[in-house]
Amino acid sequence: ITIVRRRPIPRKGHRKSRAGCIVCKKRKVKCDESLPQCGQCLRLGLSCQYTIAPANLSQVVGEPREVVQRQIHTSAPTFGIDDLKFFQNFLFHAYPPLPIEGWDVWQQVGQMSHGYVFLAHSMLGLGASHLAVLSGADYEQAALRHRVTAMTALNEHMRKTKYSKADADAAFAAMLNLTFQAAYMADGLTDFLTLVRGCSQSREGFVVGNTLLPKFEDSAFKTFARASYVEKVRKLIGSSGEAESLDAAVAEEFCNSLKRLAPICRSVPELQYLAMMQRIANFAVTNPAESYHEHSFLYERLGELSMEDFSSFMNPQNYASRLIIMHMLTLDFVMSRKDVQDGSRLGSSEAYQKGFDCRKNMSVAWISQMLSELPEEYQVYAEWIQRFSQGLTFSFDSDDEIWKPFLLHHGKANLPSSQYHGSMQQVES
């Protein structure tokens, strides 16, 4: 018997490129080796670097036809028709409505977006979320995709040690966009308050802070300073021709509801928030302009909390803080008066007003969600806020001026008994 040995079957060869960029190697993802920046790094806004120099020019550029094809697909982010719609919506309607009279600033920011990936995607994300709430269209996935891309690229940008004026303005604008986008998301409450805290951790005197803007007076956002904001509000209130103050009965019930929370508060910051909101409500009855001034500090207080206090405040099982947040959102709703809107050429438009409307609509949804999660033993502390929030059933009909029931018009209260049948009953403190 003759034994014939089989020859070993040769392994099928394959070509494994070692010319990928450093970033893709570290991330252990496939690099498309595009030059001067690979598609992965371009998409995420990362700094692309190569370690192996090509042996000849053809390795860099390839054949002319290959260069054209590669540039078409990887030289810039690809945007679709919906993205153009989101961008237009941002520029004209969805840009952050506070501080007021910011339209000109946001037009400047729009011109910067081509140079900053994170800024462009933050604008598209906010435009998409705003449009989804306003129209009911299914843009949530697109909004989330732009949000994730913007946050990833912004985090990379903020690792820089030095910023030009444009770098700082772009980063600050993106932070504001991401903050207001969270205010239009059903699950965005935690993101909203966390981002507000990030914007607020700054030197005193600014409505939204200036962490990245050490020379705020040179920034495109210099008109966003608190003093400027309050002065604009005073002028708007003074030119409205009406004395519109919060109805004293509503303010009293709101303050009584806050007082009931004091015994269950677990920290000094929580008690300080109760006192701050009582001041705002009381001033809303007697001095609306001063009330808006006090209100401008409401969210900035989050930036002054230690990490431990902030974590406790945001804990979903801290039901005292949940109740405080419900009162904050309710106060925001009432303070977002129809008169306080942009004084620019687009400021008085119906679309601009809906920038406030979208946020108020989501505030009602957040309050409703938190009420449903309260344990039975805490329901007693939510009686007034629950009754009051039920009267905030929202509509985007421009003729449905739901803010009117809370205000005095020339000394005459407009508080329908059918809407607040139990509102005149005192809540024991």
C-alpha positions in Angstrom: 0.0 0.0 0.0 1.4 3.3 -1.0 0.6 6.3 1.2 0.4 9.6 -0.7 0.7 12.7 1.3 -1.5 15.5 0.4 0.0 18.8 -0.3 -1.1 21.5 2.2 -3.7 23.8 0.9 -2.2 27.2 0.8 -4.0 29.9 2.8 -5.8 32.4 0.8 -3.8 35.6 0.9 -5.3 38.9 1.8 -4.2 42.5 1.8 -4.1 44.2 5.1 -3.4 47.9 5.0 -1.2 49.3 7.7 -1.6 52.9 6.4 -4.7 53.8 8.4 -4.7 56.9 10.7 -3.6 56.8 14.3 -7.1 57.7 15.6 -8.8 54.8 13.8 -6.1 52.4 15.0 -6.7 53.5 18.6 -10.5 53.2 18.2 -10.0 49.8 16.5 -12.2 50.7 13.6 -11.6 50.4 9.8 -10.0 53.5 8.3 -10.9 54.5 4.7 -7.4 56.2 4.5 -8.9 59.3 2.8 -6.5 62.2 2.7 -5.9 64.7 4.1 -8.5 63.5 6.6 -10.2 60.1 6.8 -13.9 59.7 6.7 -14.2 58.4 10.3 -12.4 61.4 11.7 -14.2 63.9 9.5 -17.6 62.5 10.6 -16.7 62.8 14.3 -14.8 66.0 14.1 -11.6 64.4 15.3 -8.0 65.4 14.5 -6.8 62.9 11.9 -3.1 62.0 11.8 -1.1 59.4 9.8 2.3 57.9 10.8 3.3 56.1 7.5 4.2 58.4 4.7 3.2 57.0 1.2 6.0 55.8 -1.0 4.9 57.9 -4.0 2.4 60.4 -5.1 0.0 57.9 -6.6 -0.4 56.3 -3.2 -1.7 59.6 -1.9 -4.0 60.7 -4.6 -4.5 57.5 -6.6 -5.8 57.7 -10.2 -7.7 61.0 -11.0 -11.0 59.2 -11.2 -10.5 57.6 -7.8 -9.8 61.0 -6.3 -13.0 62.5 -7.6 -15.1 59.6 -6.3 -13.4 59.7 -2.9 -13.9 63.4 -2.5 -17.6 63.2 -3.4 -18.2 60.7 -0.6 -15.7 61.7 2.2 -14.5 65.3 1.9 -17.5 66.8 3.7 -20.5 65.6 5.8 -23.4 64.7 3.6 -26.7 66.5 4.3 -30.1 65.7 2.9 -33.3 67.7 2.1 -34.6 67.3 5.6 -31.3 68.8 7.0 -31.8 71.9 4.8 -35.3 72.2 6.3 -33.9 71.9 9.8 -31.3 74.5 9.1 -33.8 77.0 7.7 -36.1 76.3 10.7 -33.3 77.1 13.1 -32.3 80.4 11.4 -35.8 81.8 11.3 -37.8 80.1 14.1 -35.9 77.6 16.3 -32.9 79.5 17.5 -32.8 79.9 21.3 -35.5 82.5 22.3 -33.7 83.6 25.4 -32.2 86.1 26.0 -34.5 88.2 24.0 -33.5 90.2 20.9 -30.9 87.6 19.9 -31.9 87.2 16.3 -29.0 89.2 14.9 -26.5 87.2 17.0 -27.8 83.9 15.8 -27.6 85.0 12.2 -23.9 85.7 12.8 -23.6 82.2 14.4 -25.2 80.7 11.3 -22.5 82.1 9.1 -19.9 80.4 11.4 -21.4 76.9 11.1 -19.5 75.9 8.0 -16.2 76.0 10.0 -17.3 74.0 13.0 -18.9 70.5 12.7 -20.2 70.5 16.2 -22.0 73.9 15.7 -23.6 72.9 12.4 -25.0 69.6 13.9 -26.2 71.4 17.1 -28.2 73.8 14.9 -29.6 71.0 12.8 -30.5 69.0 15.9 -32.3 72.0 17.5 -34.1 72.8 14.3 -35.2 69.1 14.0 -36.5 68.8 17.6 -38.3 72.1 17.4 -40.0 71.1 14.2 -40.9 67.7 15.6 -42.7 69.3 18.6 -44.4 72.0 16.5 -45.6 69.9 13.6 -45.7 66.4 15.0 -43.5 65.1 12.2 -41.3 62.1 12.8 -37.9 63.9 13.1 -36.9 62.5 16.5 -34.3 60.1 15.1 -32.7 62.7 12.9 -32.6 65.2 15.8 -30.9 62.6 18.1 -28.4 61.7 15.4 -27.4 65.4 15.0 -27.3 65.8 18.8 -24.9 62.9 19.3 -22.6 64.0 16.5 -22.6 67.6 17.9 -21.8 66.5 21.5 -19.0 64.1 20.4 -17.3 66.8 18.2 -17.8 69.5 20.9 -16.2 67.4 23.6 -13.2 66.9 21.3 -13.1 70.7 20.6 -13.2 71.5 24.3 -10.0 69.5 24.9 -8.1 72.4 23.4 -6.0 74.5 25.7 -6.3 77.7 23.7 -9.3 79.2 22.0 -9.6 81.9 19.4 -12.6 84.3 19.7 -14.4 82.3 17.0 -13.6 79.0 18.6 -15.1 80.1 21.9 -18.2 81.7 20.3 -18.8 78.5 18.3 -18.5 76.3 21.3 -20.7 78.5 23.5 -23.4 78.7 20.7 -23.4 74.9 20.4 -23.8 74.5 24.2 -26.8 76.9 24.1 -28.3 75.0 21.1 -27.9 71.6 22.9 -29.5 73.1 26.1 -32.6 74.3 24.3 -32.8 71.2 22.2 -33.1 69.2 25.5 -36.0 71.5 26.4 -37.9 70.1 23.4 -37.3 66.4 24.2 -39.7 64.2 26.2 -36.8 62.6 28.0 -34.7 65.7 28.1 -35.2 67.1 31.6 -32.0 65.7 33.1 -30.0 66.8 30.0 -31.6 70.3 30.2 -30.8 70.9 33.8 -27.3 69.5 33.5 -26.5 71.6 30.4 -27.9 74.7 32.1 -25.6 74.0 35.0 -22.7 73.8 32.5 -23.6 77.1 30.9 -24.1 78.7 34.3 -20.7 77.9 35.8 -19.1 81.2 35.2 -18.4 84.6 36.6 -21.3 86.6 38.0 -23.3 88.9 35.7 -24.4 86.7 32.7 -27.7 85.1 32.0 -26.2 81.9 30.7 -22.6 82.1 31.7 -19.3 82.3 29.9 -17.1 79.4 30.8 -15.4 79.5 27.4 -15.6 83.3 27.0 -13.0 84.9 29.3 -13.3 88.2 27.3 -17.1 88.3 27.1 -17.1 91.9 26.0 -15.4 90.9 22.8 -17.8 88.0 22.1 -20.6 87.9 19.6 -22.8 87.1 22.7 -21.9 90.2 24.6 -25.5 91.5 24.4 -26.5 88.3 26.3 -25.3 89.8 29.6 -27.8 89.9 32.4 -27.8 93.7 32.7 -28.7 94.0 29.0 -31.4 91.3 29.3 -33.1 92.9 32.2 -33.0 96.4 30.6 -34.7 95.0 27.4 -37.4 93.4 29.6 -38.0 96.6 31.4 -38.4 98.4 28.1 -40.8 95.8 26.7 -42.9 95.9 29.9 -42.9 99.7 29.9 -44.0 99.9 26.2 -46.7 97.2 26.4 -49.3 99.8 27.5 -50.8 97.5 30.1 -50.1 96.8 33.7 -49.9 93.0 33.6 -49.1 91.6 37.0 -49.5 88.0 38.3 -52.8 87.6 40.0 -52.3 87.9 43.8 -54.5 84.8 44.5 -52.4 82.6 42.2 -49.1 84.0 43.6 -50.3 83.3 47.2 -51.3 79.8 46.4 -48.0 79.2 44.6 -46.1 80.4 47.7 -48.2 78.4 50.1 -47.5 75.3 48.0 -43.8 76.0 48.2 -44.0 76.5 52.0 -45.5 73.0 52.4 -42.3 71.5 50.9 -40.0 73.0 53.5 -40.3 70.2 56.0 -39.4 67.5 53.5 -36.4 69.3 52.0 -33.1 67.5 52.5 -30.5 70.2 51.9 -29.8 73.9 52.2 -29.9 74.5 48.4 -33.4 73.1 48.2 -34.6 75.5 50.9 -32.8 78.3 49.1 -34.7 77.4 45.9 -38.0 77.7 47.8 -37.1 81.2 49.1 -36.0 82.3 45.6 -39.2 81.2 43.9 -41.3 82.9 46.6 -39.5 86.2 45.9 -40.0 85.9 42.2 -43.8 85.2 42.7 -44.2 88.0 45.1 -42.4 90.5 42.8 -44.6 89.3 39.9 -47.6 90.8 41.7 -46.1 94.1 42.6 -43.1 94.7 40.3 -43.0 92.5 37.1 -39.7 94.0 35.9 -37.9 93.1 39.2 -39.5 89.7 39.0 -37.8 89.0 35.7 -34.6 90.2 37.2 -34.9 87.7 40.0 -36.0 85.0 37.6 -32.8 85.4 35.6 -30.9 83.9 38.6 -33.2 80.8 39.0 -31.2 78.4 36.8 -27.9 80.0 37.4 -28.1 78.7 41.0 -27.6 75.2 39.6 -24.0 76.2 38.5 -23.2 77.2 42.1 -24.1 73.8 43.6 -21.3 71.4 44.4 -21.2 68.2 42.4 -22.6 66.3 45.5 -25.5 68.7 46.0 -26.3 68.7 42.2 -26.3 64.9 42.1 -28.6 64.9 45.1 -30.9 67.5 43.5 -31.1 65.5 40.3 -31.7 62.1 41.9 -35.1 60.8 40.7 -35.7 59.3 44.2 -35.2 62.7 45.8 -38.9 63.5 45.8 -38.5 66.9 47.5 -36.3 68.1 44.6 -38.7 66.6 42.1 -41.5 68.7 43.6 -39.2 71.8 43.5 -38.4 71.2 39.9 -42.2 71.0 39.1 -42.6 74.4 40.7 -39.7 75.8 38.8 -41.2 74.6 35.5 -44.6 76.0 36.4 -43.0 79.4 37.3 -41.2 79.3 33.9 -44.5 78.7 32.2 -46.2 81.7 33.8 -43.2 84.0 33.4 -43.0 83.3 29.6 -45.4 86.1 28.9 -46.7 86.9 25.5 -45.3 90.4 25.8 -41.7 89.2 26.4 -40.6 88.4 22.9 -37.9 89.5 20.4 -38.1 93.1 19.4 -36.3 92.5 16.1 -38.1 92.3 12.7 -38.9 88.6 13.3 -39.4 89.0 17.0 -43.1 89.7 16.9 -43.9 86.9 14.5 -46.2 84.0 15.3 -43.3 81.6 14.6 -41.0 83.2 17.1 -43.7 83.0 19.8 -43.9 79.3 19.1 -40.3 79.0 20.2 -41.6 79.8 23.7 -44.7 77.6 23.1 -42.6 74.5 22.3 -40.7 74.8 25.6 -43.9 75.4 27.6 -45.5 72.4 26.0 -42.6 70.2 27.0 -42.6 71.6 30.5 -46.2 70.5 31.0 -45.3 67.0 29.8 -42.3 66.9 32.2 -44.5 68.0 35.1 -47.1 65.3 34.2 -44.4 62.6 34.1 -43.0 63.5 37.5 -46.4 63.6 39.0 -47.1 60.1 37.8 -43.8 58.9 39.4 -44.5 60.4 42.9 -45.1 57.8 45.7 -48.5 58.0 47.4 -47.1 59.6 50.6 -45.8 62.5 48.6 -49.0 63.2 46.6 -50.3 65.5 49.3 -47.4 67.9 48.6 -48.4 68.0 44.9 -52.1 68.8 45.3 -51.9 72.4 44.2 -49.3 71.9 41.5 -51.3 69.0 40.1 -54.5 71.0 40.0 -52.8 74.1 38.5 -50.9 72.1 35.9 -54.2 70.5 34.7 -55.2 74.0 33.7 -52.2 74.3 31.5 -53.6 72.1 28.8 -51.6 73.3 25.8 -52.5 74.4 22.3 -50.4 75.8 19.5 -53.4 77.9 18.4 -52.2 81.5 18.4 -55.6 82.7 19.5 -55.5 80.4 22.5 -53.8 82.8 24.9 -53.6 80.5 27.9 -51.3 82.9 29.8 -54.1 85.4 30.3 -55.8 83.7 33.3 -52.8 84.2 35.5 -52.5 88.0 35.0 -54.2 91.1 36.1 -55.4 93.5 33.3 -55.6 97.1 34.5 -56.5 95.9 38.0 -59.2 93.4 36.9 -58.4 89.7 37.6 -59.1 87.3 34.8 -59.2 84.0 36.6 -62.1 81.8 35.3 -63.8 79.9 38.2 -64.6 77.0 35.8 -60.9 76.4 35.2 -59.8 76.8 38.9 -62.8 75.8 40.9 -60.7 75.3 44.0 -58.1 77.9 43.4 -59.3 80.3 46.0 -59.0 77.9 48.9 -56.0 78.6 51.1 -53.4 75.8 51.4 -52.2 75.5 54.9 -48.5 76.2 55.3 
